[in-house]
Amino acid sequence: MRVRKFAFAALAVAAACSLAACQDDGTGSAQGAPTAAPTAAASVAPAASGGASPGGAGKGGTGKAGAPPTAAPAGSTGAGKGAKCRTADLTVTAADRTITGDAENTVVVELKNHSGKDCTLSGYAGVDLKTSAGTVSAKRSGEPVVAGVVAAGKSTYFGISYPANTSGGSGVRITGLVVTPPDETQSVTLAWPGAGSLPVTDAGGTPVKIGPMGSAGQGGQ
């Protein structure tokens, strides 16, 4: 009886082993066993010290990974320079500054900056004399032009030179002065403060000459 029980137990174990072998899928793992998930590769590489950023540094780049772009310095219009003085920024006046004994008479024109801010004024103004014989345009003296800044509330000056009428006749009567600041189209008309007439001449050209901005000092030549 004991032999029969032992044989039956052995037969049951063999049957179980046979059944397990039939369920093998050829991989050595029994069906139903959990399969381990594959190990993922690291997706973030450690930052390189001083190395190039992914894809290479762009044009003008620093070549450092993750480095922020450098802002370009702000531009400027130039140290000490402001906007050009416009006619509306200026108070224009004229005064006789003839010095006794000089070969020519002189009128000095003042341009005062009332704009409240500095502005630049350089070159030659346009100057026309209104006369009984028509308009006489002044000729540039040929002196070098120097760029200058006219501070708020300050002035610059230039001179108008013209021959005295010593002919004994009435000459050409001067009735007004028209001044156009450099690089401007808007003019200012003033009363003429100098001698009342120009001599009549048969020579060609104009007897009236002007200097550039800054060529006359304050209140004089």
Contacts in CASP RR format, 6 or more apart in sequence:
PFRMAT RR
TARGET T0000
AUTHOR 0000-0000-0000
METHOD contacts of the structure
MODEL  1
MRVRKFAFAALAVAAACSLAACQDDGTGSAQGAPTAAPTAAASVAPAASG
GASPGGAGKGGTGKAGAPPTAAPAGSTGAGKGAKCRTADLTVTAADRTIT
GDAENTVVVELKNHSGKDCTLSGYAGVDLKTSAGTVSAKRSGEPVVAGVV
AAGKSTYFGISYPANTSGGSGVRITGLVVTPPDETQSVTLAWPGAGSLPV
TDAGGTPVKIGPMGSAGQGGQ
20 30 0 8 1.000
23 30 0 8 1.000
23 31 0 8 1.000
24 30 0 8 1.000
24 31 0 8 1.000
25 31 0 8 1.000
29 35 0 8 1.000
47 65 0 8 1.000
47 66 0 8 1.000
48 65 0 8 1.000
50 63 0 8 1.000
50 64 0 8 1.000
50 65 0 8 1.000
51 63 0 8 1.000
51 64 0 8 1.000
51 65 0 8 1.000
52 63 0 8 1.000
52 65 0 8 1.000
53 63 0 8 1.000
53 64 0 8 1.000
53 65 0 8 1.000
53 66 0 8 1.000
53 67 0 8 1.000
54 65 0 8 1.000
56 63 0 8 1.000
57 63 0 8 1.000
57 64 0 8 1.000
61 67 0 8 1.000
61 69 0 8 1.000
61 70 0 8 1.000
62 70 0 8 1.000
80 118 0 8 1.000
80 149 0 8 1.000
81 120 0 8 1.000
81 149 0 8 1.000
82 117 0 8 1.000
82 118 0 8 1.000
82 119 0 8 1.000
82 120 0 8 1.000
82 149 0 8 1.000
83 117 0 8 1.000
83 119 0 8 1.000
83 120 0 8 1.000
84 119 0 8 1.000
84 120 0 8 1.000
84 121 0 8 1.000
84 183 0 8 1.000
85 111 0 8 1.000
85 113 0 8 1.000
85 115 0 8 1.000
85 119 0 8 1.000
85 120 0 8 1.000
85 121 0 8 1.000
85 150 0 8 1.000
85 181 0 8 1.000
86 115 0 8 1.000
86 119 0 8 1.000
86 181 0 8 1.000
86 184 0 8 1.000
86 186 0 8 1.000
87 180 0 8 1.000
87 181 0 8 1.000
87 184 0 8 1.000
87 186 0 8 1.000
87 187 0 8 1.000
87 188 0 8 1.000
88 115 0 8 1.000
88 186 0 8 1.000
89 113 0 8 1.000
89 114 0 8 1.000
89 115 0 8 1.000
89 119 0 8 1.000
90 111 0 8 1.000
90 112 0 8 1.000
90 113 0 8 1.000
90 114 0 8 1.000
90 115 0 8 1.000
90 121 0 8 1.000
90 181 0 8 1.000
90 188 0 8 1.000
91 110 0 8 1.000
91 111 0 8 1.000
91 112 0 8 1.000
91 114 0 8 1.000
92 109 0 8 1.000
92 110 0 8 1.000
92 111 0 8 1.000
92 112 0 8 1.000
92 179 0 8 1.000
92 181 0 8 1.000
92 188 0 8 1.000
92 190 0 8 1.000
93 109 0 8 1.000
93 110 0 8 1.000
93 112 0 8 1.000
93 190 0 8 1.000
94 107 0 8 1.000
94 108 0 8 1.000
94 109 0 8 1.000
94 110 0 8 1.000
94 160 0 8 1.000
94 177 0 8 1.000
94 179 0 8 1.000
94 190 0 8 1.000
94 191 0 8 1.000
94 192 0 8 1.000
94 193 0 8 1.000
95 107 0 8 1.000
95 108 0 8 1.000
95 110 0 8 1.000
95 193 0 8 1.000
95 219 0 8 1.000
96 105 0 8 1.000
96 106 0 8 1.000
96 107 0 8 1.000
96 193 0 8 1.000
96 194 0 8 1.000
96 195 0 8 1.000
97 106 0 8 1.000
97 107 0 8 1.000
97 108 0 8 1.000
97 159 0 8 1.000
97 216 0 8 1.000
97 219 0 8 1.000
97 220 0 8 1.000
97 221 0 8 1.000
98 105 0 8 1.000
98 106 0 8 1.000
98 107 0 8 1.000
98 194 0 8 1.000
98 195 0 8 1.000
99 106 0 8 1.000
99 221 0 8 1.000
104 161 0 8 1.000
104 162 0 8 1.000
104 163 0 8 1.000
104 164 0 8 1.000
105 161 0 8 1.000
105 162 0 8 1.000
105 163 0 8 1.000
105 164 0 8 1.000
105 194 0 8 1.000
105 195 0 8 1.000
106 159 0 8 1.000
106 160 0 8 1.000
106 161 0 8 1.000
106 216 0 8 1.000
106 220 0 8 1.000
106 221 0 8 1.000
107 159 0 8 1.000
107 160 0 8 1.000
107 162 0 8 1.000
107 177 0 8 1.000
107 192 0 8 1.000
107 193 0 8 1.000
107 194 0 8 1.000
108 157 0 8 1.000
108 158 0 8 1.000
108 159 0 8 1.000
108 160 0 8 1.000
108 216 0 8 1.000
108 217 0 8 1.000
108 219 0 8 1.000
108 220 0 8 1.000
108 221 0 8 1.000
109 125 0 8 1.000
109 127 0 8 1.000
109 157 0 8 1.000
109 158 0 8 1.000
109 159 0 8 1.000
109 160 0 8 1.000
109 179 0 8 1.000
109 216 0 8 1.000
110 155 0 8 1.000
110 156 0 8 1.000
110 157 0 8 1.000
110 219 0 8 1.000
111 121 0 8 1.000
111 125 0 8 1.000
111 150 0 8 1.000
111 155 0 8 1.000
111 156 0 8 1.000
111 157 0 8 1.000
111 181 0 8 1.000
111 213 0 8 1.000
112 153 0 8 1.000
112 154 0 8 1.000
112 155 0 8 1.000
113 119 0 8 1.000
113 121 0 8 1.000
113 150 0 8 1.000
113 151 0 8 1.000
113 152 0 8 1.000
113 153 0 8 1.000
113 154 0 8 1.000
113 155 0 8 1.000
114 152 0 8 1.000
114 153 0 8 1.000
115 152 0 8 1.000
116 152 0 8 1.000
116 153 0 8 1.000
117 152 0 8 1.000
118 149 0 8 1.000
118 150 0 8 1.000
118 151 0 8 1.000
118 152 0 8 1.000
119 149 0 8 1.000
119 150 0 8 1.000
120 147 0 8 1.000
120 148 0 8 1.000
120 149 0 8 1.000
120 150 0 8 1.000
121 148 0 8 1.000
121 150 0 8 1.000
121 156 0 8 1.000
121 181 0 8 1.000
121 182 0 8 1.000
121 213 0 8 1.000
122 145 0 8 1.000
122 146 0 8 1.000
122 147 0 8 1.000
122 148 0 8 1.000
122 182 0 8 1.000
122 212 0 8 1.000
122 213 0 8 1.000
123 145 0 8 1.000
123 182 0 8 1.000
123 212 0 8 1.000
123 213 0 8 1.000
124 140 0 8 1.000
124 145 0 8 1.000
124 158 0 8 1.000
124 182 0 8 1.000
124 210 0 8 1.000
124 211 0 8 1.000
124 212 0 8 1.000
124 213 0 8 1.000
125 158 0 8 1.000
125 179 0 8 1.000
125 180 0 8 1.000
125 181 0 8 1.000
125 182 0 8 1.000
125 210 0 8 1.000
125 213 0 8 1.000
126 137 0 8 1.000
126 138 0 8 1.000
126 178 0 8 1.000
126 179 0 8 1.000
126 180 0 8 1.000
126 181 0 8 1.000
126 182 0 8 1.000
126 210 0 8 1.000
127 137 0 8 1.000
127 138 0 8 1.000
127 160 0 8 1.000
127 177 0 8 1.000
127 178 0 8 1.000
127 179 0 8 1.000
127 180 0 8 1.000
127 208 0 8 1.000
127 210 0 8 1.000
128 135 0 8 1.000
128 136 0 8 1.000
128 137 0 8 1.000
128 138 0 8 1.000
128 177 0 8 1.000
128 178 0 8 1.000
129 135 0 8 1.000
129 136 0 8 1.000
129 137 0 8 1.000
129 138 0 8 1.000
129 162 0 8 1.000
129 174 0 8 1.000
129 176 0 8 1.000
129 177 0 8 1.000
129 178 0 8 1.000
129 192 0 8 1.000
129 198 0 8 1.000
129 208 0 8 1.000
130 174 0 8 1.000
130 175 0 8 1.000
130 176 0 8 1.000
130 177 0 8 1.000
130 178 0 8 1.000
130 192 0 8 1.000
131 172 0 8 1.000
131 173 0 8 1.000
131 174 0 8 1.000
131 175 0 8 1.000
131 198 0 8 1.000
132 172 0 8 1.000
132 173 0 8 1.000
132 175 0 8 1.000
133 172 0 8 1.000
135 178 0 8 1.000
136 172 0 8 1.000
136 198 0 8 1.000
136 206 0 8 1.000
136 208 0 8 1.000
137 206 0 8 1.000
137 208 0 8 1.000
138 160 0 8 1.000
138 206 0 8 1.000
138 208 0 8 1.000
138 209 0 8 1.000
138 210 0 8 1.000
139 205 0 8 1.000
139 206 0 8 1.000
139 208 0 8 1.000
139 209 0 8 1.000
139 210 0 8 1.000
140 209 0 8 1.000
140 210 0 8 1.000
140 211 0 8 1.000
140 212 0 8 1.000
141 161 0 8 1.000
141 209 0 8 1.000
141 210 0 8 1.000
141 211 0 8 1.000
141 212 0 8 1.000
141 215 0 8 1.000
142 211 0 8 1.000
142 212 0 8 1.000
143 211 0 8 1.000
143 212 0 8 1.000
143 215 0 8 1.000
144 212 0 8 1.000
145 212 0 8 1.000
145 213 0 8 1.000
146 212 0 8 1.000
146 213 0 8 1.000
146 214 0 8 1.000
148 156 0 8 1.000
148 213 0 8 1.000
150 156 0 8 1.000
155 218 0 8 1.000
156 213 0 8 1.000
156 214 0 8 1.000
157 214 0 8 1.000
157 215 0 8 1.000
157 216 0 8 1.000
157 217 0 8 1.000
157 218 0 8 1.000
157 219 0 8 1.000
157 220 0 8 1.000
158 210 0 8 1.000
158 211 0 8 1.000
158 212 0 8 1.000
158 213 0 8 1.000
158 214 0 8 1.000
158 215 0 8 1.000
158 216 0 8 1.000
159 210 0 8 1.000
159 211 0 8 1.000
159 215 0 8 1.000
159 216 0 8 1.000
159 221 0 8 1.000
160 177 0 8 1.000
160 208 0 8 1.000
160 209 0 8 1.000
160 210 0 8 1.000
160 211 0 8 1.000
161 208 0 8 1.000
161 209 0 8 1.000
161 210 0 8 1.000
162 195 0 8 1.000
162 198 0 8 1.000
162 207 0 8 1.000
162 208 0 8 1.000
162 209 0 8 1.000
163 198 0 8 1.000
163 199 0 8 1.000
163 207 0 8 1.000
164 195 0 8 1.000
164 199 0 8 1.000
165 171 0 8 1.000
165 195 0 8 1.000
165 196 0 8 1.000
165 197 0 8 1.000
165 198 0 8 1.000
165 199 0 8 1.000
166 199 0 8 1.000
167 199 0 8 1.000
167 200 0 8 1.000
169 200 0 8 1.000
170 197 0 8 1.000
171 197 0 8 1.000
171 198 0 8 1.000
171 199 0 8 1.000
171 200 0 8 1.000
172 197 0 8 1.000
172 198 0 8 1.000
172 199 0 8 1.000
172 200 0 8 1.000
173 196 0 8 1.000
173 197 0 8 1.000
174 192 0 8 1.000
174 194 0 8 1.000
174 195 0 8 1.000
174 196 0 8 1.000
174 197 0 8 1.000
174 198 0 8 1.000
175 192 0 8 1.000
176 189 0 8 1.000
176 190 0 8 1.000
176 191 0 8 1.000
176 192 0 8 1.000
177 189 0 8 1.000
177 190 0 8 1.000
177 191 0 8 1.000
177 192 0 8 1.000
177 193 0 8 1.000
178 187 0 8 1.000
178 188 0 8 1.000
178 189 0 8 1.000
178 190 0 8 1.000
179 187 0 8 1.000
179 188 0 8 1.000
179 190 0 8 1.000
180 186 0 8 1.000
180 187 0 8 1.000
180 188 0 8 1.000
182 213 0 8 1.000
198 207 0 8 1.000
198 208 0 8 1.000
199 207 0 8 1.000
201 207 0 8 1.000
END
